[in-house]
Amino acid sequence: MTEPNSFLEVRDLRTHFPTDDGLVKSVDGLSFSLDRGKTLGIVGESGSGKSVTSLSIMGLHKGGSARISGEVLLDGQDLVSSSAEEVRLLRGKRMAMIFQDPLSAMHPYYTVGHQIIEAYRVHNKVTKAVAKKHAIEMLDRVGIPQPDKRVDAYPHQFSGGMRQRAMIAMALSCDPDLLIADEPTTALDVTVQAQILDLIRDLQREFNSAVIIITHDLGVVAELADDIQVMYAGRAIEYGTAEDIFDRPQHPYTWGLLGSMPRIDRERTERLIPIKGTPPSLINVPSGCAFNPRCNYASLNEGASETERPELLDIGAGHKVACHLSPGQRQKIWETDIKPKL
Amino acid sequence: MTTADTDPTAVPGVVEPEMGEELLSVTNLTKHFPIRRGLLQRQVGAVQAVDGLDFTVKKGETFSLVGESGCGKTTTGRLLTRLLEPTDGKIIFEGRDISHLGDGKMRPLRRDVQMIFQDPYGSLNPRHTVGKIVGAPFRLQNVKTEGGTKKAVQELLELVGLSPEHYNRYPHEFSGGQRQRIGIARTLALRPKLIVADEPVSALDVSIQAQVVNLLEDLQDEFDLTYVMIAHDLSVVRHVSDRVAVMYLGKIVEIADRVGLYETPMHPYTLALLSAVPIPDTKRRGKQERIRLQGDVPSPIDPPPACRFHTRCWKAQDICKTVEPPLLQLAPGHQAACHFPENQPGGEAPKKATAS
């Protein structure tokens, strides 16, 4: 084991689920690192393994049927080999999570304040009164009006945006070093989404925490992320800075995602350019490059895409891509075929 | 879309409307859901889901209703297809008032007005085969087709990009995008004139979303379909629509053609909505001027008086709290309901929220 140099180091993480139909390889060999104060965006479609990644880091698949291997080093401590109890003590205090649907993530039977107080008192030896004062402060911090009254309200009495704010307050109540936000704004309206993205950005600056934001919305990652990892069928197929991914993407799947999206900030195109086919089943991932049946350029490299799995290789300055196309081919396709149509 | 070939002698309802002529018109459309309480179930209030809409839909166009959750766009769609009966107002389809038709009288009309639903999981019966699902409209309407229903269904499946061999399969064997195609095939079975599509792509992944958007556009060209699209994704709406109506708390605040709405939005709410869309462009990060709306949408049970947006509007003055702004035509084909509209023709340089 080499010394970790980043705050969060994920090395060759694999999360597999045995099922009656076969082994579901939800995450299959994922490595990345993240520093404090930085935001990593994980982008992918449903079934690409982005949510399973976050749950695996949080240790929420422990004790279930999942088979997890690899390393997740949080400040040097490996979470994969730690016991469920050890990870439980870190959860909430050192790492916290915001879920997509705040209504099902909060307990309907307890007041919002009660739930924040409970989380706070697990990790801090304080009286209820002190914890309640802290809960009110946190609700105020995330922009909930009249926090001293709302602290005694139940989740159903909050609107969707307010509930998401309350969940952020709960996640941040112990000042975690790592915050994972799994589709934090997908269930919200666009004006509320803008408020929540601003809030996450401001709070990150204030607490200097490491943030992982998981989403299918490329607009959301472009707003928040420093680095972006694009996932397909349980693996990272491209990794780079936000500029790398948006200004000089290298993987045909990333091109496909960008071409599929109608853009409100550009001239309207007559037709969208979808990716053909559908995402693969994680039980029967295509051999070689998992994207090859949907790729328009798979035939350019003499069948290598169908037989050999491409590794995620650095193509310069930390921009990594897993594709058999040569840099020259990719450059040519991007300049002539893709960029003019976006 | 083709331009209107206006024939002054054409009487709507007697002849079928030509492309570009009025297919559907709605006046003062209102739906209040009563709230009942107590032993006697006395009505104590009403959810004013839709409150006095006026708009028209032309044949062959895509007319979109956008707005945030709770603005009444889905209720409007259900009123247009008469899955709900309006509390007040009129719906005229091909010159005929369909606002209060009973189930029996509505049935023949259902051939002409169809709906695509948001949830491709909830809208297909899991115990029926694809053949039975897509063939249901023929059975229900007693339509005999040349070569039998099976052949017709298989043709429909091919039309929407599925294979005719899928006839005997069940919905759970398909992915979300394929299910949505099955739903679209069923919708098209009786060759409707008007399709109300309620968030047809929002449950789908981006790459699949683009496939379905393209399919809907191809079908529109092939069969001269008219769409009323209900959606919240402003980028998708811009891509598919000819005209767009923006709704807020049960009212239309602005109607315009696509270019007018996105280039020169007039209602402050439209401006705020457009500026809130996250842009997938790192160069704009932090530079995008965003209008931040405070708080949440008020409850439709007790909406604010006069202009319903005044509680969150940065331009609100006293008049906004006392006098309701009417939906007025402020530029050709561009209506807005605001006392202090933005981007008025002849005014200062246009304020753009989005376009580069």
Interface residues (C-beta under 8 A of the other chain):
Chain A: E45 S46 P145 S159 G160 G161 M162 D189 V190 T191 V192 Q193 A194 Q195 L197 D198 H216 D217 L218 G219 V220 V221 A222 E223 A242 E243 F246 D247 G256 L257 L258 G259 S260 M261 P262 R263 I264 D265 R266 R268 T269 R271 L272 I273 P274 I275 K276 T278 P279
Chain B: E68 S69 S175 G176 G177 Q178 D205 V206 S207 I208 Q209 A210 Q211 V213 N214 E217 H232 L234 S235 V236 R238 H239 R258 Y262 A272 L273 L274 S275 A276 V277 P278 I279 P280 D281 T282 R284 R285 R290 R292 L293 G295 D296 V297 T354 A355 S356
